Structure formats: structure tokens, C-alpha cells
Amino acid sequence: MVHYADGRPIGDLTLRTLAMPSDANAAGDIFGGWVMAQMD
């Protein structure tokens, strides 16, 4: 992966995944396991 001189990666977002309300807990936070499952 190519980076800018200050360390930021160069690139474009290619995929956007939305979490549904059923994927959140009572406080509205997304469970970390859900995030990891999306990357797997």
C-alpha cells in the first residue's frame, strides 16, 4: 500500500457496509465481533 509522507494511506473507499439497529447494543454501540466478521 502506498502512503503519503505523513503516513496517511492513498486510496479510495471501495465498499461501505451499514450496520443495522439489530447489530447494536442498548447504548447504540456496534459490537466489535460484528466489525471483525465483516472484514473476514
N, C-alpha and C positions, 0 to 999 in steps of 0.2 A: 504494500500500500504506500502511496506517495503522500508525503506530509509537507505542509508549509514550514518555513524556517522556525516558527514559534511552536511547532508540534501539532498543529491542527491538521486533521486528515483532509485531503482533497477528494471530493466526490459529490454525488447527488443521492438523495433518498430514493430508493427504488421500490420499497414496499412499506405500506402503512397498515398496521393491524389495530383495530379498535377493540378495546375491552368492553364487554357488556356489563351492565349493573350486576348481573348474577356472578361475575368474576371478582367482585369487590367484597370486602368485609363491611361490617356495620358502619365503620368510620369512613368508608369510601376509598380505602387504600387497596391497590391491586396486590394480590399475593405474589411473592417472589417466584414461587414454583410455576405460576401461570406464565410469567415472563420467560423463564427458562424453557418451558415447554414450547413456547412459540419459536424460540431460537433453535430448538432441536429438530 
